């Protein structure tokens, strides 16, 4: 039996997927979820083989939800995005259903996944998520998982970022959070006038900067309001001065 979840904030969309799945007796829908918070909990609990996932949902979008899962399951996206925006999905062999979709289109996507599953050619969801283009709302927030809690951090509440192996440490008033991303990802995502990469391992929020102090051998550190002392590389120091106009 194939275990499936439906994660979509639209009841009619969930009902349609369930109706179309009646033709597939070996697929069992274990749970329906109304948003990404419920989706994360259900994925951890049920360990599904396949999820039908909306992208535009309240609280967090479908992409942000998947990033909170250590090993995301196979996904067929259900979305109202236009076809141009979906080219990235096609490039990674990740299937999607453009709302409103017909039973024929649904069955085509599902048969494609079933064949891939049988031949062990299912595209890696993780690879797609890592290479996707962020949605506009992600420029203003970072979504992290801490224990069983999902936390939405507004970027203006972030003090600084620190590289940590395959993760990035995110420091805020509430403490440190981990996100499985790269510094380069955040450097490309966030406003360069507010967040400056001052070192290979550090990026600071300029709103938190109090002063720059010299150290030995022409080195410098940035002092933040939180009391953190951030080392500046030579290129980072130059970049910081440029942004500050000094």
Secondary structure, 3 states (H helix, E strand, C coil): CEEEEEECCCHHHHHHHHHHHCCCCCEEEEEEECCHHHHHHHHHHHCCCEEEEECCCCCCCHHHHHHCCCCCCEEEEEECCCCHHHHHHHHCCCCEEECCCCHHHHHHHHHHHHHHHHCCCCCCHHHHHHHCCCCHHHHCEEEEEECCEEEEEEHHHEEEEEEECCEEEEEECCEEEEECCCHHHHHHHCCCCCEEEEECCEEEEHHHEEEEEECHHHCEEEEECCCCEEEECHHHHHHHHHHHCC
